[in-house]
C-alpha cells in the first residue's frame, strides 16, 4: 500500500485523539510530537517537517478546535488540509498545446524513464491521443530495444535512428515526423547517468533548446528517499523541470520524496508509478493522496479505475443475472478477471475508507492477489458442465480439479461452499425483489411477521 508505514503511524496517533471527548494543549502537543516522528521516519525533509508541524499546531490549539464537540476530528481535518497543501494543493495536469505536445523525460539511470515513457503513452491512449515514442537514449545497452518492445505492446509508433545519431538530431527529426503524421504527443526518452554530471546536463540542455519541449518531466525513484529531493533540485536548477513522476510508490518506500519534492523544489508531482504493469500509473492528486495516508480512502480514484476498466455491457448483463439468480462459476471467473484489471488487491482496498486498519488484520489471513489466481486456476480446471452446475462435482471430480489447478481438495471444497452460499443469498434477494415488485402493483406485500 502507498505510504504504508507513515499511514499506519499517523492513523494510530489520530485514533487516540478520536477517543478523547475534549482536547487540551498537552494532547495536541503529544499528537504533534508523534506526527513529527512519523514524518521524519518517512524520510521527509526536516525543514518541511518543522514547518508542517508548526502550521498544524498553531491551527490545532485555536479556540474553535479546543471547544469543539469533536476536537479529534477537527485536528485530523487540519492535518488533511495541510498535507494536501504540502503536496501541491491541486492536481497539476499535463500540458495541452497545439499538437504535437512535446514531453522530455529526464532523470538518473535506473529511475524508470523508459518504462514510464510507455506508461505515459498508455495513459494518453486511454484519452484517445496518438503518442509518438522517441528512442533518445543511445548510450544504455538495449534502451532502444526496450522502448520498441513497449511500443509493440501498446501498438504505438516508436521513432528511432539507432545509436549512432546524436540525441539532439533524433529529437529534431522525431518532432518533424510527428508533425507530418498527426501525432498528438511526442514522448522523448533521454539518457541518464548513475549520477548528475556536466556532460549529461549539457546534452539535455541541447535537446531542450532544439525542440523547445512543453513539458520536462523528471522521473524520480521514490525509494531513494531524500536523495530524490536532491536529484530534483539539481535537474530543476539546470533544466527548469515542469513536473515529476514518482516511481515505485507502491513499493517498500517511506514516502518522504512525495511529501518533500513540491515543498523544497516547487516542482509539482504530476504522476505516480504504482506497479510494474504498463497501465500502473495514475495522475497525482494531492487531496486524494492525503486522504489515503490518513485512512480516509480514495473513492474517486477507485470509481475512475472502474469506469476505465469495467465493460459496461458485461456489467449490465451481470446485473440481470444477479436479479434472476442465474449466476454461474463462469460469471464468477469473468468478475474476477475484471477486478484484476483494476489493479493489485491491496491497492484497491487501500482506496476504501477505513480499510487500512482492516487490512492489518487481513495480512495474517494472506488475502492477496495469489488467492484470486488460485480461484481462477480451480475454475479453469472444471469442465463447462461443472461450471454451470457445480452440484455434479463429486469427490473424484474434486480430486481431478485439485490436481489440474495445482491446489488441494480442501481449496476446491472451500470455493464450492462459498459459491453455494453466494447462490443462496442471491436467490433470497431475487425472491424479495419479485415480492416487492408485486406489492407495487397493488397486491400488497406481506412480510413473514405480518398477520
N, C-alpha and C positions, 0 to 999 in steps of 0.2 A: 504494500500500500504506500502511496505517496506520503513522505514525511512521517512515517510510522512512529519513530522514536519520539520526535517532537510532539506529534499529535497526542500520543498516549500520555506524555508527561503533562502537557497543558490541560488535557481533559480531566486527569486525576486532580489537578490543582483546583480547577473550577467546579468539579463535583463537590469538593469540600466546601466551597463558598456557597453553593446552592443549598446546602444543608443548614445554613445559618439563617435565623429569622431576621437578624439585624447585624450590620457590619460596623465595626469601629475602625479607626485609622490603623490600629495594630493588625487587624485582619487583612486590610488592604496591603499593608507593608509586608506581611508574611507572604501573601499571594504574589506580590511583585518580585520578592526575592526568588520564589520558585520559578516564575516566568523568566527572570533574568538568567538563572542557572540553566533552564531548559533551552533557551536561545543560544547561550554560549556553548552548550554541549552539542547543539545542532550546527556549530561552526559558523554562526552568524558573526559578522564583523563587530568587534567590541564597541566601537563608537556608535554603530547603528543600534546595538542593544541598549546602550546607555540612553540615547535619545528616545528610543521607543518606550522604555520603562518609565522614563520621566514624564513623557506625554500622557501615558495611561494613568500613572499615579496622580498627576495633577487633576485629571478629569474624574478619577475614581473617588477622590476624597471630597468632592463637591457635595454640597447640601442635598442636591437632587438625588444623588445616589445613596448617601448615608441615611436619608429619611424615607427612601423608597420602601414599599412593601415587599419588593423582590430585589434587594440590592445585589445579590449574586448575579442575577440575570442582567442587571444594568452594567456590571463590571465586564461580563462576557461580551455584551453588546459593544462596549467601548473598545475592548481588545480586538474584536472582529473588525470594527471600523478602522482602527489603527494598523492592523495587519494588512488590510486591503490597501490603505494609503501607502504603506511601506513598499508594497509590491507594484505600485503604479496607479492605483485607484480604478481606472477604467481599462478595458481591453484595448490594446494597441494593435490595430488592424494592419494587414499588409497593404502596401501602396497599390493604388489602381490608377494607371495612367493610360494615355492613348497607346494602343498596342504597337509594338511589344513592350511590356514592362520588364525591365532588366534587373535581375537579382544576382548579386555576387555573394557566394557562400565562402566565408573565411574562418580560420581557426587553426589550432595546432593539430599536428598529425595524431591520429587516433581518437579525435573527439567525435568523429562520425559524420564528417561533412558529406562524403559521397553518398552514404546511406540516406542522409536527410535531404539530399537533393531529390532522391527517389521518393521519399515520404512526402515532401512538399509537393512534388509533381502529382502524386496520388490525390492529395487533398484538393489541389486545383482542378483535377479531372472530375472530382465529385461535384465541383461547382461549374461543370461543363466548360472548362477552359482547356486550351490546347498548349501545353508547355513544351519547350524545346530544352533538352538536357545537353549541356555543353561540357565535354571532357577537357577541362583546362589544367588538370594535374598531370603533367608529363614526366614527373620525377618518381613518384611512388610506383613500384612494380605492381602491375595488374590493376591500377586505379582506373584506367580506361576500360579494361575488360569488365570490371565490376559495374561501372556505370552502364555499359552496354547490356549486361545481364539484367540490370534493373529496368532498363528501357524495354527489353523484351517482355518482362513480367507485366509492365504497365501498358504495353502496346503504345509506347511514346517514342518519338524520334530522338535519337542521340546524335549530336554533331561532334565529329572527331576528325582531326587532321593528323593523327598519330602522335608520336612522342619526339619528332624531330623538328616540329614547328614551334615557335615561341608562343607562350600563353597569350601574349598581347595580340598576336596575329590571329590566333584561334578565336579569341573573343570578338575581334573585329569582324572576321568573316561569318561567325555564328550569328551576329546581330543582323548582318546583311541577309543571310539565309532566312532568318526568322521573319524579317520584314516582307520578303518575297513570297514566302509560303504560308503566311497568315497565322503565325503563332501568337498567342496572347501573352505568354511569359517566356523569358529566356533565363534559365537557371544555370549559372556558371559555377562549376566545381573548380576550386582553385587548390594549389599545392599548400601543404602545411609543413611544419618543421617540428622537431621534438621540443624546440624552444624558440622564442622570438629572436630573430637576428636581422641585421640591416639588409641582407640580400633578399630575404623573404618579403620584407616590407617594401623594399624598392620595387620588386616585381609586381606586388599587389597594387601599389600606387600607380604604376604604368598601365596596368589593366583598367584601373578605375578611370584614369584620365582618358583612355581610349574609348570606352563605351559609356561613360557617364551614367553609372547604374542608378536606378530609382531606389533601390534598397541594397544595403550592405549588411547581411545577416551574419552575426558571429555565432558559430556553433560551439557550445561550451559543455564539457562533461561535468554534470552536477556532482559526480562522485569525487571530484578533485577539491571540493570544499572552498576554502579561502583562496586557493590558487586560482580558481575560476574568476574571482573578482580582480586579481592582479593581471591575469591574461586579458580580461575585458578592458581594463584601464589602458593597457599598452596598445591594444588594437584600436581603441576608440581615439586615443591621442593622436595616432598617426593616420587613420583612415576615416574618422568620423562615422562610426558604426551607427546604423539606424535601428537595429533591433537584435535581440538574442534568441537563439533556440537552445533550450536546456535539454540535454540528452540524458538518458539513464535515470530519469526522475522516478522511475518505478523500482529502481534497484535499492541496494542497501546503502542509501545515501542519507546524510543528516539534513540536507536541505538548505544549508546556510547560504549557498550561492543564490538561490531563488529569492531569499529574503534580504540579500545584501547588494546584488548587482545594480538594481534600479536606484537604491538609496546612495550608493557610493559613486557610481559612474553616470547615472542619469539615462542609461540605455534601457529602453523598455523591453521586457520579455514578451515576445510575440507568439512563440510556440513551445510546446513541451513534448519531448520524446518519451513515450511511456511503455515501450516494449520493443521487441525485435522485429515484429511483423511490419510489412510495408505500409500498413494503414495505422500503425501505432504512433500517431502524432495527433495532437489536438491544439486548438488555439488556447492561449494562456489567458484566463480570466482571473484577475486578482481577487475579486469578490468571491468567486466560486472556490478558489484555492484556499482562501481564508476560512470559508465555511467547512471545507474538508478537514483542515487542520484542527478546527475546534469541534469536530464531530457532528456538525450540522448537516452534513451530506452535500450533495451537488445534483439535485434532481434535474435541473435544466440541462446539464451535460448528458445525463442519462437519457432524457427524452430525445435530445438531438441525436444521440447514437442510435436509439431505437428507430427514429424516423429515417435515418440514412441506411440502416441495415436490414430492417424487417420488411418483408414483402407484404404490401397491403392486401393483395388478393388472397394470399395464403392466410393472413390474419383474419379476414372476413370468413373464409371457409372454415377456419378453426373455430371461430365464434359459433357458426352454425352447428358444427359437430358437438361442441360443448353443450349447446342448448338442447340438442336431441340425444345427448348421452351416447354419441356414436364415435367415441374416441378410441383409436387403436394404438398398438405399440409403434406402428409406422408413423402415426401422427406425433407420438411422443418423441420419436427419433428426430423427426423434422423440427420440432420445437427446440430440442437440444442443440441442433446444428445452428439454428437462428440465434440462440443465446450465445453460442461460441463466437459468432461474428461480432458481437458487441464488445468483446474483449475478455481478458482474464477475469475469473470469478471474483477474486479478492478485490479487484478494482471496481467492479460493478457494485459489490456490497459496500465498499467504502464510500460510494456516492449516495447511499441511502441514509437519511437522518437517523442517528442513534445506533447505526450498525457497527461503528468502530469498536464500541465496548462489547457488543455481542460477538464480534469476530475473535476477541481474545479467547472466549470460551470455545469457539468453533475450531480454533487451531489444534486443540487436543483431539478433536474428532476427525482431523485430517480432511476437512471439507475443502477440496481444491479441484482444479481442472482435470486432474488424473481420474477422479471419480466419474466425471462426465465421460471421459474416454472409456472407462470400464463398462459403463452402462451402454454406450454406443456399441462396443465390441460384443456384448451379450445379445443385444437386439439384432445386430447384423449376422450373428451365428444362428438365428432362427430361420425357419422356412416361412414363406409367405402366409401359409395357413396358420402357423403358430403365432405370427404377429397379429393376425386378425382375431384369432380365437385362442387365447392363451390357456384355456381350460384343457386343451388336448395335450398339453405338455406334461407327460408322466415322468416317472423317475428316470427311465432310460433316456428320454429326450433331454432331461435336465443335465444328465452326465455328458451327453454329446455336446450340448450348448456350452457347458462349462469348459470342456476340452477345446472346443473350437474358438472360444473367446479368450482363452488363457486365464480364466478366473476359476473360482471354486463353485461347487454346487450350492454352498451357502449364499454366495453372492447372487446366483441366479434365483434362488428361493426368495431372497430379500427383495429383489427387484419385482418379481411377480406378485409378492404380497403387497408391496407398496402400490403397484399398478391396480390391483384388485380393490384396494381401499379407495383409490382415487376414482375408479369407475363407480363404486357405490355412492360416493359423495356426489358425483355428477348426476347420477340418476335421481338422488334426493332433490337436488337443486332444480333439475328438469321438471320433476313432478310438481314441486311447489310453484314453479313458473307457470305451468299449464293450469293449475287450480286458480292462481291469481288472475290469469287471462280470462278464465270462465267467469270469475267473480265480477270482472269489469263489464261483462256482457249483461249483467243484471241478475244472474242466477244466484249471486251471493257466494262468498267463500266462508265455509265453516272450518274453524281450526279444531284440532283434536279435543281441546279442553272446553269447547263451546257446547251448550245443550242443544 
